[in-house]
Amino acid sequence: MKKTLLAYFKDESGQTSTEYILLVAVVALIVFKFKNVATERLGKLTDGVFNKADTFVDEME
């Protein structure tokens, strides 16, 4: 029984999936944390682009 438990704890074949899950969880937390900042900046960027496009179209008329 002791050998079986030691072999189980020394087996590292499942480590990669655990590491990927932790990595995805950390990235998801970072995205969730900065969601409002990114949304605000993206909104300002698109507003600026569309305002410049409107100005360009108005000048062509």
PDB file of N, CA, C and O in Angstrom:
ATOM      1  N   MET A   1       0.822  -1.189   0.000  1.00  0.00           N
ATOM      2  CA  MET A   1       0.000   0.000   0.000  1.00  0.00           C
ATOM      3  C   MET A   1       0.868   1.255   0.000  1.00  0.00           C
ATOM      4  O   MET A   1       0.571   2.224  -0.699  1.00  0.00           O
ATOM      5  N   LYS A   2       1.936   1.229   0.786  1.00  0.00           N
ATOM      6  CA  LYS A   2       2.824   2.383   0.874  1.00  0.00           C
ATOM      7  C   LYS A   2       3.475   2.656  -0.476  1.00  0.00           C
ATOM      8  O   LYS A   2       3.598   3.810  -0.885  1.00  0.00           O
ATOM      9  N   LYS A   3       3.894   1.592  -1.174  1.00  0.00           N
ATOM     10  CA  LYS A   3       4.519   1.755  -2.485  1.00  0.00           C
ATOM     11  C   LYS A   3       3.535   2.345  -3.491  1.00  0.00           C
ATOM     12  O   LYS A   3       3.903   3.169  -4.328  1.00  0.00           O
ATOM     13  N   THR A   4       2.302   1.919  -3.399  1.00  0.00           N
ATOM     14  CA  THR A   4       1.278   2.431  -4.322  1.00  0.00           C
ATOM     15  C   THR A   4       1.038   3.920  -4.095  1.00  0.00           C
ATOM     16  O   THR A   4       0.926   4.687  -5.051  1.00  0.00           O
ATOM     17  N   LEU A   5       0.959   4.329  -2.830  1.00  0.00           N
ATOM     18  CA  LEU A   5       0.760   5.748  -2.529  1.00  0.00           C
ATOM     19  C   LEU A   5       1.960   6.583  -2.954  1.00  0.00           C
ATOM     20  O   LEU A   5       1.793   7.670  -3.508  1.00  0.00           O
ATOM     21  N   LEU A   6       3.158   6.090  -2.703  1.00  0.00           N
ATOM     22  CA  LEU A   6       4.358   6.825  -3.118  1.00  0.00           C
ATOM     23  C   LEU A   6       4.424   6.954  -4.637  1.00  0.00           C
ATOM     24  O   LEU A   6       4.780   8.009  -5.162  1.00  0.00           O
ATOM     25  N   ALA A   7       4.082   5.887  -5.332  1.00  0.00           N
ATOM     26  CA  ALA A   7       4.075   5.942  -6.796  1.00  0.00           C
ATOM     27  C   ALA A   7       3.023   6.931  -7.290  1.00  0.00           C
ATOM     28  O   ALA A   7       3.247   7.637  -8.274  1.00  0.00           O
ATOM     29  N   TYR A   8       1.888   6.985  -6.618  1.00  0.00           N
ATOM     30  CA  TYR A   8       0.824   7.920  -7.009  1.00  0.00           C
ATOM     31  C   TYR A   8       1.280   9.371  -6.835  1.00  0.00           C
ATOM     32  O   TYR A   8       1.041  10.204  -7.710  1.00  0.00           O
ATOM     33  N   PHE A   9       1.929   9.674  -5.723  1.00  0.00           N
ATOM     34  CA  PHE A   9       2.360  11.046  -5.466  1.00  0.00           C
ATOM     35  C   PHE A   9       3.564  11.454  -6.308  1.00  0.00           C
ATOM     36  O   PHE A   9       3.757  12.642  -6.564  1.00  0.00           O
ATOM     37  N   LYS A  10       4.366  10.503  -6.738  1.00  0.00           N
ATOM     38  CA  LYS A  10       5.515  10.818  -7.586  1.00  0.00           C
ATOM     39  C   LYS A  10       5.134  10.943  -9.059  1.00  0.00           C
ATOM     40  O   LYS A  10       5.883  11.520  -9.847  1.00  0.00           O
ATOM     41  N   ASP A  11       3.980  10.409  -9.430  1.00  0.00           N
ATOM     42  CA  ASP A  11       3.535  10.464 -10.821  1.00  0.00           C
ATOM     43  C   ASP A  11       3.190  11.907 -11.179  1.00  0.00           C
ATOM     44  O   ASP A  11       2.338  12.520 -10.536  1.00  0.00           O
ATOM     45  N   GLU A  12       3.852  12.455 -12.207  1.00  0.00           N
ATOM     46  CA  GLU A  12       3.641  13.842 -12.616  1.00  0.00           C
ATOM     47  C   GLU A  12       2.925  13.953 -13.956  1.00  0.00           C
ATOM     48  O   GLU A  12       2.933  15.027 -14.558  1.00  0.00           O
ATOM     49  N   SER A  13       2.319  12.902 -14.431  1.00  0.00           N
ATOM     50  CA  SER A  13       1.687  12.942 -15.751  1.00  0.00           C
ATOM     51  C   SER A  13       0.480  13.874 -15.786  1.00  0.00           C
ATOM     52  O   SER A  13       0.172  14.430 -16.840  1.00  0.00           O
ATOM     53  N   GLY A  14      -0.200  14.058 -14.678  1.00  0.00           N
ATOM     54  CA  GLY A  14      -1.362  14.939 -14.646  1.00  0.00           C
ATOM     55  C   GLY A  14      -1.027  16.384 -14.351  1.00  0.00           C
ATOM     56  O   GLY A  14      -1.921  17.231 -14.328  1.00  0.00           O
ATOM     57  N   GLN A  15       0.228  16.683 -14.129  1.00  0.00           N
ATOM     58  CA  GLN A  15       0.617  18.040 -13.771  1.00  0.00           C
ATOM     59  C   GLN A  15       0.327  19.043 -14.873  1.00  0.00           C
ATOM     60  O   GLN A  15      -0.066  20.173 -14.585  1.00  0.00           O
ATOM     61  N   THR A  16       0.512  18.660 -16.122  1.00  0.00           N
ATOM     62  CA  THR A  16       0.339  19.636 -17.190  1.00  0.00           C
ATOM     63  C   THR A  16      -1.104  20.112 -17.280  1.00  0.00           C
ATOM     64  O   THR A  16      -1.342  21.302 -17.488  1.00  0.00           O
ATOM     65  N   SER A  17      -2.061  19.226 -17.130  1.00  0.00           N
ATOM     66  CA  SER A  17      -3.460  19.655 -17.195  1.00  0.00           C
ATOM     67  C   SER A  17      -3.796  20.568 -16.021  1.00  0.00           C
ATOM     68  O   SER A  17      -4.530  21.543 -16.186  1.00  0.00           O
ATOM     69  N   THR A  18      -3.275  20.267 -14.855  1.00  0.00           N
ATOM     70  CA  THR A  18      -3.504  21.120 -13.693  1.00  0.00           C
ATOM     71  C   THR A  18      -2.899  22.495 -13.910  1.00  0.00           C
ATOM     72  O   THR A  18      -3.513  23.508 -13.573  1.00  0.00           O
ATOM     73  N   GLU A  19      -1.706  22.536 -14.467  1.00  0.00           N
ATOM     74  CA  GLU A  19      -1.054  23.818 -14.729  1.00  0.00           C
ATOM     75  C   GLU A  19      -1.832  24.630 -15.755  1.00  0.00           C
ATOM     76  O   GLU A  19      -1.955  25.847 -15.613  1.00  0.00           O
ATOM     77  N   TYR A  20      -2.357  23.977 -16.781  1.00  0.00           N
ATOM     78  CA  TYR A  20      -3.157  24.693 -17.779  1.00  0.00           C
ATOM     79  C   TYR A  20      -4.437  25.248 -17.163  1.00  0.00           C
ATOM     80  O   TYR A  20      -4.841  26.368 -17.476  1.00  0.00           O
ATOM     81  N   ILE A  21      -5.066  24.484 -16.303  1.00  0.00           N
ATOM     82  CA  ILE A  21      -6.291  24.950 -15.644  1.00  0.00           C
ATOM     83  C   ILE A  21      -5.990  26.160 -14.770  1.00  0.00           C
ATOM     84  O   ILE A  21      -6.745  27.132 -14.780  1.00  0.00           O
ATOM     85  N   LEU A  22      -4.901  26.112 -14.019  1.00  0.00           N
ATOM     86  CA  LEU A  22      -4.521  27.255 -13.188  1.00  0.00           C
ATOM     87  C   LEU A  22      -4.191  28.476 -14.037  1.00  0.00           C
ATOM     88  O   LEU A  22      -4.554  29.596 -13.678  1.00  0.00           O
ATOM     89  N   LEU A  23      -3.511  28.271 -15.151  1.00  0.00           N
ATOM     90  CA  LEU A  23      -3.174  29.373 -16.050  1.00  0.00           C
ATOM     91  C   LEU A  23      -4.436  30.020 -16.614  1.00  0.00           C
ATOM     92  O   LEU A  23      -4.537  31.246 -16.655  1.00  0.00           O
ATOM     93  N   VAL A  24      -5.385  29.219 -17.044  1.00  0.00           N
ATOM     94  CA  VAL A  24      -6.648  29.748 -17.569  1.00  0.00           C
ATOM     95  C   VAL A  24      -7.400  30.500 -16.476  1.00  0.00           C
ATOM     96  O   VAL A  24      -7.991  31.546 -16.744  1.00  0.00           O
ATOM     97  N   ALA A  25      -7.386  29.990 -15.270  1.00  0.00           N
ATOM     98  CA  ALA A  25      -8.073  30.655 -14.161  1.00  0.00           C
ATOM     99  C   ALA A  25      -7.448  32.014 -13.863  1.00  0.00           C
ATOM    100  O   ALA A  25      -8.166  32.986 -13.628  1.00  0.00           O
ATOM    101  N   VAL A  26      -6.124  32.090 -13.870  1.00  0.00           N
ATOM    102  CA  VAL A  26      -5.441  33.361 -13.610  1.00  0.00           C
ATOM    103  C   VAL A  26      -5.741  34.364 -14.719  1.00  0.00           C
ATOM    104  O   VAL A  26      -6.021  35.529 -14.439  1.00  0.00           O
ATOM    105  N   VAL A  27      -5.684  33.926 -15.966  1.00  0.00           N
ATOM    106  CA  VAL A  27      -5.991  34.822 -17.087  1.00  0.00           C
ATOM    107  C   VAL A  27      -7.438  35.306 -16.992  1.00  0.00           C
ATOM    108  O   VAL A  27      -7.710  36.483 -17.229  1.00  0.00           O
ATOM    109  N   ALA A  28      -8.359  34.422 -16.650  1.00  0.00           N
ATOM    110  CA  ALA A  28      -9.766  34.811 -16.514  1.00  0.00           C
ATOM    111  C   ALA A  28      -9.946  35.840 -15.398  1.00  0.00           C
ATOM    112  O   ALA A  28     -10.722  36.783 -15.551  1.00  0.00           O
ATOM    113  N   LEU A  29      -9.247  35.672 -14.291  1.00  0.00           N
ATOM    114  CA  LEU A  29      -9.330  36.647 -13.205  1.00  0.00           C
ATOM    115  C   LEU A  29      -8.779  38.003 -13.625  1.00  0.00           C
ATOM    116  O   LEU A  29      -9.348  39.038 -13.278  1.00  0.00           O
ATOM    117  N   ILE A  30      -7.680  38.006 -14.368  1.00  0.00           N
ATOM    118  CA  ILE A  30      -7.102  39.266 -14.840  1.00  0.00           C
ATOM    119  C   ILE A  30      -8.060  39.962 -15.799  1.00  0.00           C
ATOM    120  O   ILE A  30      -8.268  41.172 -15.703  1.00  0.00           O
ATOM    121  N   VAL A  31      -8.638  39.209 -16.716  1.00  0.00           N
ATOM    122  CA  VAL A  31      -9.595  39.791 -17.670  1.00  0.00           C
ATOM    123  C   VAL A  31     -10.799  40.347 -16.921  1.00  0.00           C
ATOM    124  O   VAL A  31     -11.255  41.449 -17.224  1.00  0.00           O
ATOM    125  N   PHE A  32     -11.313  39.611 -15.960  1.00  0.00           N
ATOM    126  CA  PHE A  32     -12.465  40.069 -15.188  1.00  0.00           C
ATOM    127  C   PHE A  32     -12.130  41.326 -14.398  1.00  0.00           C
ATOM    128  O   PHE A  32     -12.955  42.233 -14.283  1.00  0.00           O
ATOM    129  N   LYS A  33     -10.915  41.377 -13.853  1.00  0.00           N
ATOM    130  CA  LYS A  33     -10.493  42.523 -13.041  1.00  0.00           C
ATOM    131  C   LYS A  33     -10.409  43.796 -13.881  1.00  0.00           C
ATOM    132  O   LYS A  33     -10.829  44.860 -13.425  1.00  0.00           O
ATOM    133  N   PHE A  34      -9.873  43.704 -15.100  1.00  0.00           N
ATOM    134  CA  PHE A  34      -9.650  44.884 -15.929  1.00  0.00           C
ATOM    135  C   PHE A  34     -10.700  45.055 -17.021  1.00  0.00           C
ATOM    136  O   PHE A  34     -10.477  45.793 -17.980  1.00  0.00           O
ATOM    137  N   LYS A  35     -11.840  44.382 -16.889  1.00  0.00           N
ATOM    138  CA  LYS A  35     -12.897  44.450 -17.900  1.00  0.00           C
ATOM    139  C   LYS A  35     -13.419  45.872 -18.064  1.00  0.00           C
ATOM    140  O   LYS A  35     -13.592  46.338 -19.190  1.00  0.00           O
ATOM    141  N   ASN A  36     -13.671  46.561 -16.965  1.00  0.00           N
ATOM    142  CA  ASN A  36     -14.224  47.913 -17.039  1.00  0.00           C
ATOM    143  C   ASN A  36     -13.243  48.888 -17.668  1.00  0.00           C
ATOM    144  O   ASN A  36     -13.644  49.741 -18.460  1.00  0.00           O
ATOM    145  N   VAL A  37     -11.981  48.776 -17.335  1.00  0.00           N
ATOM    146  CA  VAL A  37     -10.966  49.657 -17.909  1.00  0.00           C
ATOM    147  C   VAL A  37     -10.860  49.427 -19.408  1.00  0.00           C
ATOM    148  O   VAL A  37     -10.804  50.381 -20.183  1.00  0.00           O
ATOM    149  N   ALA A  38     -10.833  48.178 -19.813  1.00  0.00           N
ATOM    150  CA  ALA A  38     -10.718  47.857 -21.235  1.00  0.00           C
ATOM    151  C   ALA A  38     -11.956  48.313 -21.997  1.00  0.00           C
ATOM    152  O   ALA A  38     -11.838  48.825 -23.110  1.00  0.00           O
ATOM    153  N   THR A  39     -13.130  48.139 -21.420  1.00  0.00           N
ATOM    154  CA  THR A  39     -14.367  48.561 -22.076  1.00  0.00           C
ATOM    155  C   THR A  39     -14.394  50.073 -22.251  1.00  0.00           C
ATOM    156  O   THR A  39     -14.801  50.575 -23.299  1.00  0.00           O
ATOM    157  N   GLU A  40     -13.963  50.792 -21.232  1.00  0.00           N
ATOM    158  CA  GLU A  40     -13.936  52.256 -21.302  1.00  0.00           C
ATOM    159  C   GLU A  40     -12.965  52.741 -22.375  1.00  0.00           C
ATOM    160  O   GLU A  40     -13.304  53.615 -23.172  1.00  0.00           O
ATOM    161  N   ARG A  41     -11.777  52.184 -22.395  1.00  0.00           N
ATOM    162  CA  ARG A  41     -10.777  52.601 -23.387  1.00  0.00           C
ATOM    163  C   ARG A  41     -11.201  52.229 -24.803  1.00  0.00           C
ATOM    164  O   ARG A  41     -10.994  53.002 -25.739  1.00  0.00           O
ATOM    165  N   LEU A  42     -11.788  51.056 -24.959  1.00  0.00           N
ATOM    166  CA  LEU A  42     -12.253  50.644 -26.280  1.00  0.00           C
ATOM    167  C   LEU A  42     -13.392  51.542 -26.752  1.00  0.00           C
ATOM    168  O   LEU A  42     -13.471  51.874 -27.935  1.00  0.00           O
ATOM    169  N   GLY A  43     -14.265  51.933 -25.842  1.00  0.00           N
ATOM    170  CA  GLY A  43     -15.351  52.849 -26.183  1.00  0.00           C
ATOM    171  C   GLY A  43     -14.827  54.202 -26.632  1.00  0.00           C
ATOM    172  O   GLY A  43     -15.311  54.764 -27.614  1.00  0.00           O
ATOM    173  N   LYS A  44     -13.832  54.729 -25.912  1.00  0.00           N
ATOM    174  CA  LYS A  44     -13.236  56.012 -26.303  1.00  0.00           C
ATOM    175  C   LYS A  44     -12.554  55.902 -27.660  1.00  0.00           C
ATOM    176  O   LYS A  44     -12.642  56.817 -28.479  1.00  0.00           O
ATOM    177  N   LEU A  45     -11.884  54.797 -27.895  1.00  0.00           N
ATOM    178  CA  LEU A  45     -11.187  54.598 -29.163  1.00  0.00           C
ATOM    179  C   LEU A  45     -12.168  54.542 -30.326  1.00  0.00           C
ATOM    180  O   LEU A  45     -11.951  55.191 -31.350  1.00  0.00           O
ATOM    181  N   THR A  46     -13.233  53.783 -30.182  1.00  0.00           N
ATOM    182  CA  THR A  46     -14.207  53.688 -31.274  1.00  0.00           C
ATOM    183  C   THR A  46     -14.940  55.010 -31.476  1.00  0.00           C
ATOM    184  O   THR A  46     -15.241  55.378 -32.611  1.00  0.00           O
ATOM    185  N   ASP A  47     -15.232  55.728 -30.397  1.00  0.00           N
ATOM    186  CA  ASP A  47     -15.858  57.046 -30.542  1.00  0.00           C
ATOM    187  C   ASP A  47     -14.957  57.989 -31.328  1.00  0.00           C
ATOM    188  O   ASP A  47     -15.426  58.719 -32.202  1.00  0.00           O
ATOM    189  N   GLY A  48     -13.674  57.971 -31.019  1.00  0.00           N
ATOM    190  CA  GLY A  48     -12.731  58.821 -31.737  1.00  0.00           C
ATOM    191  C   GLY A  48     -12.649  58.470 -33.210  1.00  0.00           C
ATOM    192  O   GLY A  48     -12.619  59.361 -34.059  1.00  0.00           O
ATOM    193  N   VAL A  49     -12.612  57.207 -33.516  1.00  0.00           N
ATOM    194  CA  VAL A  49     -12.529  56.773 -34.917  1.00  0.00           C
ATOM    195  C   VAL A  49     -13.779  57.191 -35.677  1.00  0.00           C
ATOM    196  O   VAL A  49     -13.680  57.716 -36.786  1.00  0.00           O
ATOM    197  N   PHE A  50     -14.950  56.965 -35.098  1.00  0.00           N
ATOM    198  CA  PHE A  50     -16.187  57.320 -35.790  1.00  0.00           C
ATOM    199  C   PHE A  50     -16.366  58.832 -35.897  1.00  0.00           C
ATOM    200  O   PHE A  50     -16.912  59.315 -36.888  1.00  0.00           O
ATOM    201  N   ASN A  51     -15.918  59.585 -34.895  1.00  0.00           N
ATOM    202  CA  ASN A  51     -15.993  61.044 -34.990  1.00  0.00           C
ATOM    203  C   ASN A  51     -15.109  61.561 -36.119  1.00  0.00           C
ATOM    204  O   ASN A  51     -15.510  62.459 -36.859  1.00  0.00           O
ATOM    205  N   LYS A  52     -13.908  61.000 -36.256  1.00  0.00           N
ATOM    206  CA  LYS A  52     -13.024  61.407 -37.352  1.00  0.00           C
ATOM    207  C   LYS A  52     -13.619  61.022 -38.702  1.00  0.00           C
ATOM    208  O   LYS A  52     -13.504  61.774 -39.670  1.00  0.00           O
ATOM    209  N   ALA A  53     -14.250  59.860 -38.767  1.00  0.00           N
ATOM    210  CA  ALA A  53     -14.887  59.440 -40.019  1.00  0.00           C
ATOM    211  C   ALA A  53     -16.047  60.369 -40.363  1.00  0.00           C
ATOM    212  O   ALA A  53     -16.220  60.732 -41.527  1.00  0.00           O
ATOM    213  N   ASP A  54     -16.844  60.759 -39.371  1.00  0.00           N
ATOM    214  CA  ASP A  54     -17.941  61.700 -39.612  1.00  0.00           C
ATOM    215  C   ASP A  54     -17.416  63.047 -40.090  1.00  0.00           C
ATOM    216  O   ASP A  54     -17.980  63.644 -41.008  1.00  0.00           O
ATOM    217  N   THR A  55     -16.343  63.527 -39.475  1.00  0.00           N
ATOM    218  CA  THR A  55     -15.743  64.794 -39.888  1.00  0.00           C
ATOM    219  C   THR A  55     -15.244  64.702 -41.318  1.00  0.00           C
ATOM    220  O   THR A  55     -15.439  65.632 -42.101  1.00  0.00           O
ATOM    221  N   PHE A  56     -14.616  63.614 -41.666  1.00  0.00           N
ATOM    222  CA  PHE A  56     -14.104  63.421 -43.021  1.00  0.00           C
ATOM    223  C   PHE A  56     -15.241  63.419 -44.042  1.00  0.00           C
ATOM    224  O   PHE A  56     -15.131  64.036 -45.101  1.00  0.00           O
ATOM    225  N   VAL A  57     -16.321  62.730 -43.723  1.00  0.00           N
ATOM    226  CA  VAL A  57     -17.469  62.666 -44.636  1.00  0.00           C
ATOM    227  C   VAL A  57     -18.121  64.039 -44.760  1.00  0.00           C
ATOM    228  O   VAL A  57     -18.508  64.448 -45.855  1.00  0.00           O
ATOM    229  N   ASP A  58     -18.244  64.754 -43.637  1.00  0.00           N
ATOM    230  CA  ASP A  58     -18.841  66.092 -43.678  1.00  0.00           C
ATOM    231  C   ASP A  58     -18.008  67.049 -44.521  1.00  0.00           C
ATOM    232  O   ASP A  58     -18.566  67.889 -45.226  1.00  0.00           O
ATOM    233  N   GLU A  59     -16.690  66.938 -44.463  1.00  0.00           N
ATOM    234  CA  GLU A  59     -15.817  67.810 -45.249  1.00  0.00           C
ATOM    235  C   GLU A  59     -15.901  67.501 -46.735  1.00  0.00           C
ATOM    236  O   GLU A  59     -15.666  68.381 -47.562  1.00  0.00           O
ATOM    237  N   MET A  60     -16.228  66.277 -47.082  1.00  0.00           N
ATOM    238  CA  MET A  60     -16.320  65.903 -48.493  1.00  0.00           C
ATOM    239  C   MET A  60     -17.596  66.445 -49.131  1.00  0.00           C
ATOM    240  O   MET A  60     -17.648  66.610 -50.350  1.00  0.00           O
ATOM    241  N   GLU A  61     -18.609  66.720 -48.345  1.00  0.00           N
ATOM    242  CA  GLU A  61     -19.892  67.188 -48.885  1.00  0.00           C
ATOM    243  C   GLU A  61     -19.868  68.621 -49.244  1.00  0.00           C
ATOM    244  O   GLU A  61     -20.873  69.157 -49.710  1.00  0.00           O
TER     245      GLU A  61
END
